[in-house]
Amino acid sequence: MDKHQKRVEILLEALPYIRQFSGKTLVIKYGGSAMKSSALKEGFATDVALLKYVGMNPVIVHGGGPDISKYMEKLELDVKFVQGLRVTDDETMELAKMVLVGKVNKEVVALINRHGVAAVGLGGDDGRLITAEKRTALDEAGNEVDLGRVGRVIKINTEVLENLGSGFIPVVASVGTGERGGSYNINADEVAADLAVALDAEKVIFLTDVEGIYADTEKPDSLLSQCSTGELEQMMASGAASEGMIPKLMAVIKALAGGVASAHIVDGRIPHAVLLEIFTREGIGTKIITRTVDGGH
């Protein structure tokens, strides 16, 4: 009886969140170890299907950096990063698009489809879903570096997703198209934030390889269950945020400034991390809102 009672309690805990978020759009940035382990891949697809079955509208955004690097090394192409952004010449862009749109995207779509819900794969040039422009970066000396075909989002064409209909789950590769043609490699966190704003999403969830945000990165027991964008800005200004997390934190701030109700940084190495974050009061990662209030995830 204890085992059955525990199952009932789990369902009852999830009920208010199912009710609260039914009909709402959730943008999920899929990345990190969750894309590498077969068991975690399967768990992620199950989570997404369940969200759809209980009335939510998940939109998946993915990158595929490790796969791109692997194929670049096989072809003996130079792998170079500046401030976490891959330097992308024309040859690298062609390869990145083949990997992201032709390989990774289709694998994610197939995984989700196996669970009885319909997923559709999209790149930025499908219906001009993501229009991008060229961006640059600064090196350690403060000099501007030409990153090649690395872009930033300037427009999301939500009509493409709306015309798919509510029965489909969009799976979006982080590749954009220029106003005059040509492709751009875009940071997937940035794409997720821009999509969440454009779609008036309730939540944007970033699956990563850390447990969440720490008040002090030197103290493993300082994981924050909830914090505000103001606290994130203070962490970045003081240098308390690790360099690798800064692009993700900037994407969080951008999404919340654009009207998304909450952002979540979640450890994708934990099986069914998405469900645990959404459907439990404590969650498992860090929930970020514009100001800190009491409440569940």
C-alpha positions as CSV (number, residue, x, y, z in Angstrom):
1,M,0.0,0.0,0.0
2,D,2.8,2.4,0.8
3,K,4.2,2.0,-2.8
4,H,0.8,2.7,-4.3
5,Q,0.2,5.6,-2.0
6,K,3.5,7.2,-3.1
7,R,2.5,6.9,-6.7
8,V,-0.8,8.7,-5.9
9,E,1.0,11.4,-4.1
10,I,3.2,12.0,-7.1
11,L,0.2,12.4,-9.4
12,L,-1.5,14.7,-7.0
13,E,1.6,16.9,-6.7
14,A,1.7,17.2,-10.5
15,L,-2.0,18.0,-10.9
16,P,-1.9,21.7,-10.1
17,Y,1.0,22.2,-12.5
18,I,-0.8,20.3,-15.3
19,R,-3.8,22.5,-14.8
20,Q,-1.7,25.7,-14.6
21,F,0.3,25.1,-17.7
22,S,-2.2,23.3,-19.9
23,G,-2.5,25.1,-23.2
24,K,0.8,27.1,-22.6
25,T,3.9,27.1,-24.7
26,L,7.1,25.7,-23.3
27,V,10.4,26.2,-25.2
28,I,13.0,23.6,-24.3
29,K,16.7,24.0,-25.3
30,Y,17.9,20.4,-25.7
31,G,21.6,20.0,-25.3
32,G,24.6,18.7,-23.2
33,S,24.7,15.1,-22.0
34,A,21.0,14.7,-22.6
35,M,21.8,14.5,-26.3
36,K,24.6,11.9,-25.9
37,S,23.3,9.0,-23.7
38,S,20.8,6.7,-25.3
39,A,18.8,6.3,-22.0
40,L,18.7,10.1,-21.5
41,K,17.6,10.7,-25.2
42,E,14.8,8.2,-24.7
43,G,13.8,9.8,-21.4
44,F,13.8,13.3,-23.0
45,A,11.5,12.1,-25.8
46,T,9.1,10.5,-23.3
47,D,9.0,13.8,-21.3
48,V,8.2,15.8,-24.4
49,A,5.4,13.4,-25.4
50,L,3.9,13.5,-22.0
51,L,3.9,17.3,-22.0
52,K,2.0,17.2,-25.2
53,Y,-0.5,14.5,-24.0
54,V,-1.4,16.6,-20.9
55,G,-2.2,19.7,-23.1
56,M,1.0,21.7,-23.2
57,N,2.7,22.9,-26.3
58,P,6.5,22.1,-26.2
59,V,8.8,23.6,-28.8
60,I,12.3,22.0,-28.9
61,V,15.5,23.9,-29.9
62,H,18.8,22.1,-30.3
63,G,22.3,22.7,-31.2
64,G,24.9,19.9,-31.9
65,G,28.3,21.3,-31.2
66,P,30.0,18.1,-30.3
67,D,28.8,16.3,-33.4
68,I,30.0,19.3,-35.6
69,S,33.4,19.1,-34.0
70,K,33.6,15.4,-34.5
71,Y,32.9,15.6,-38.2
72,M,35.3,18.6,-38.6
73,E,38.1,16.6,-37.0
74,K,37.3,13.7,-39.4
75,L,37.6,16.0,-42.3
76,E,40.8,17.7,-40.8
77,L,39.1,21.1,-40.5
78,D,40.3,23.5,-37.9
79,V,38.1,23.7,-34.8
80,K,38.4,27.2,-33.3
81,F,36.2,29.1,-30.7
82,V,36.2,32.7,-29.6
83,Q,34.2,33.4,-26.4
84,G,32.4,30.1,-26.8
85,L,31.4,30.8,-30.4
86,R,32.6,28.5,-33.2
87,V,34.5,30.3,-35.9
88,T,32.5,29.3,-39.0
89,D,33.9,29.7,-42.5
90,D,31.8,28.7,-45.5
91,E,33.0,25.1,-45.5
92,T,32.3,24.8,-41.8
93,M,28.9,26.3,-42.2
94,E,28.0,23.8,-44.9
95,L,29.1,21.0,-42.6
96,A,27.3,22.5,-39.6
97,K,24.1,22.7,-41.5
98,M,24.3,19.1,-42.7
99,V,24.9,17.9,-39.1
100,L,22.3,20.1,-37.4
101,V,19.5,20.0,-39.9
102,G,20.2,16.7,-41.7
103,K,21.4,14.5,-38.8
104,V,20.7,15.8,-35.3
105,N,17.3,17.3,-36.1
106,K,16.0,14.2,-37.7
107,E,17.2,12.0,-34.9
108,V,15.3,14.1,-32.3
109,V,12.2,14.1,-34.5
110,A,12.3,10.3,-34.8
111,L,12.8,9.8,-31.1
112,I,9.7,11.9,-30.3
113,N,7.6,10.4,-33.0
114,R,8.1,6.9,-31.6
115,H,6.0,8.0,-28.6
116,G,2.9,8.6,-30.6
117,V,3.1,12.3,-31.0
118,A,3.9,14.1,-34.2
119,A,7.2,16.1,-34.3
120,V,8.3,18.2,-37.3
121,G,11.9,19.2,-37.9
122,L,12.7,22.8,-39.0
123,G,15.8,24.8,-39.8
124,G,15.9,28.6,-39.8
125,D,15.5,28.8,-43.6
126,D,12.2,26.8,-43.6
127,G,9.6,29.5,-44.2
128,R,12.3,32.0,-43.1
129,L,11.6,30.9,-39.6
130,I,14.8,32.5,-38.2
131,T,16.3,35.5,-39.9
132,A,19.8,36.3,-38.8
133,E,22.6,38.8,-39.3
134,K,26.3,38.4,-39.0
135,R,27.9,38.9,-35.5
136,T,31.5,39.4,-34.3
137,A,33.2,38.9,-31.0
138,L,36.1,40.4,-29.1
139,D,39.3,38.4,-28.3
140,E,41.1,38.5,-24.9
141,A,42.9,41.7,-26.0
142,G,39.6,43.4,-26.8
143,N,40.1,43.2,-30.6
144,E,37.2,42.5,-32.9
145,V,37.3,39.0,-34.4
146,D,35.6,38.0,-37.6
147,L,33.7,34.8,-36.8
148,G,32.7,34.1,-40.3
149,R,29.1,32.8,-40.7
150,V,28.1,33.1,-37.0
151,G,24.9,35.0,-36.6
152,R,22.4,36.6,-34.2
153,V,18.7,36.4,-34.4
154,I,17.0,39.5,-35.8
155,K,13.5,38.1,-36.5
156,I,11.4,35.0,-35.8
157,N,8.6,34.2,-38.2
158,T,6.0,32.7,-35.8
159,E,3.6,32.2,-38.7
160,V,5.6,29.1,-39.8
161,L,4.9,27.5,-36.4
162,E,1.3,28.6,-36.1
163,N,0.6,27.1,-39.5
164,L,1.9,23.7,-38.4
165,G,-1.2,23.4,-36.2
166,S,-1.5,22.5,-32.5
167,G,-1.1,18.8,-33.1
168,F,2.6,19.0,-34.0
169,I,5.8,19.5,-31.9
170,P,8.3,21.8,-33.7
171,V,11.9,20.7,-33.4
172,V,14.1,23.6,-34.4
173,A,17.8,23.5,-35.4
174,S,19.8,26.6,-34.4
175,V,20.6,27.7,-38.0
176,G,19.4,31.0,-39.4
177,T,19.1,32.6,-42.8
178,G,20.3,36.0,-43.9
179,E,18.0,38.6,-45.3
180,R,19.8,38.2,-48.6
181,G,20.2,34.5,-48.3
182,G,23.1,32.4,-46.9
183,S,23.1,30.5,-43.7
184,Y,24.3,31.4,-40.2
185,N,25.3,29.3,-37.3
186,I,23.6,30.6,-34.1
187,N,24.0,29.8,-30.4
188,A,21.1,27.5,-29.5
189,D,20.5,29.2,-26.2
190,E,20.0,32.5,-28.0
191,V,17.5,30.9,-30.5
192,A,15.6,29.3,-27.6
193,A,15.3,32.7,-25.8
194,D,14.2,34.5,-29.0
195,L,11.6,31.8,-29.9
196,A,10.2,31.9,-26.3
197,V,9.7,35.7,-26.6
198,A,8.2,35.5,-30.1
199,L,5.8,32.7,-29.1
200,D,4.8,34.4,-25.8
201,A,6.0,31.2,-24.0
202,E,5.2,30.5,-20.4
203,K,8.6,29.0,-19.7
204,V,12.0,28.5,-21.4
205,I,14.0,25.5,-20.1
206,F,17.7,25.1,-20.7
207,L,19.0,21.5,-20.3
208,T,22.7,21.6,-19.5
209,D,25.5,19.7,-17.7
210,V,25.3,21.6,-14.4
211,E,22.8,21.2,-11.6
212,G,21.7,24.8,-11.9
213,I,23.0,28.2,-10.6
214,Y,25.1,28.3,-7.5
215,A,25.2,31.3,-5.1
216,D,28.9,30.4,-4.7
217,T,30.5,28.2,-7.4
218,E,33.1,27.0,-4.8
219,K,30.3,25.6,-2.5
220,P,28.5,22.6,-3.9
221,D,25.7,23.0,-1.4
222,S,24.8,26.5,-2.5
223,L,22.5,25.5,-5.4
224,L,19.7,28.1,-5.8
225,S,16.2,26.7,-6.3
226,Q,15.0,30.1,-7.4
227,C,16.6,33.5,-8.1
228,S,15.9,36.7,-10.0
229,T,17.4,38.3,-13.1
230,G,18.9,41.0,-10.9
231,E,20.8,38.4,-9.0
232,L,22.1,36.9,-12.2
233,E,23.3,40.4,-13.4
234,Q,25.1,40.8,-10.0
235,M,26.8,37.4,-10.4
236,M,28.0,38.2,-13.9
237,A,29.2,41.7,-12.9
238,S,31.2,40.3,-9.9
239,G,32.7,37.4,-11.8
240,A,30.9,34.9,-9.7
241,A,29.3,33.3,-12.7
242,S,31.5,30.9,-14.6
243,E,32.5,31.9,-18.1
244,G,30.8,28.9,-19.7
245,M,27.5,29.8,-18.1
246,I,27.5,33.5,-19.2
247,P,25.9,33.0,-22.7
248,K,23.1,30.9,-21.0
249,L,22.5,33.5,-18.3
250,M,22.3,36.2,-21.0
251,A,19.8,34.1,-22.9
252,V,17.7,33.8,-19.7
253,I,17.8,37.5,-19.1
254,K,16.8,38.2,-22.7
255,A,13.9,35.8,-22.5
256,L,12.5,37.3,-19.2
257,A,13.0,40.8,-20.4
258,G,10.9,39.9,-23.4
259,G,7.9,38.7,-21.3
260,V,8.5,35.0,-20.7
261,A,7.2,34.2,-17.2
262,S,10.1,32.0,-16.0
263,A,13.3,30.4,-17.2
264,H,14.9,27.2,-15.8
265,I,18.4,25.9,-15.9
266,V,18.2,22.1,-15.4
267,D,20.7,19.3,-15.2
268,G,20.0,17.2,-18.3
269,R,22.1,14.4,-16.9
270,I,19.2,13.5,-14.5
271,P,16.6,11.1,-16.1
272,H,13.3,12.9,-16.8
273,A,14.7,16.2,-15.7
274,V,12.1,18.2,-17.6
275,L,9.2,16.5,-15.8
276,L,10.9,16.8,-12.4
277,E,11.4,20.5,-12.9
278,I,7.9,21.3,-14.1
279,F,5.7,19.0,-12.1
280,T,7.2,19.2,-8.6
281,R,7.2,22.1,-6.1
282,E,10.9,22.1,-5.4
283,G,12.1,21.2,-8.9
284,I,15.6,20.0,-9.5
285,G,17.3,23.0,-11.1
286,T,17.2,26.8,-10.8
287,K,14.1,28.7,-11.7
288,I,14.7,32.3,-12.7
289,I,12.1,35.1,-12.7
290,T,12.2,38.9,-12.8
291,R,11.8,39.1,-9.1
292,T,12.0,36.5,-6.4
293,V,8.8,35.2,-4.9
294,D,7.8,32.1,-3.0
295,G,6.2,29.2,-5.0
296,G,6.9,26.1,-6.9
297,H,8.6,25.5,-10.2
